[in-house]
Amino acid sequence: MNIAALRDENESLKALLAQTQAALSEQQGGGGGVG
């Protein structure tokens, strides 16, 4: 795997993480969720 591929995957994972956190926040009433 080269750097470009890793960066691309990293961006995809960050987007997925943001999406997941947003979904959790909605379920919990926007309480932050982490910790």
Number of C-alpha atoms within 10 A of each C-alpha: 5 6 8 9 10 11 11 11 12 12 12 11 12 12 12 12 12 11 12 12 16 15 13 16 15 13 11 11 10 12 10 12 13 7 3
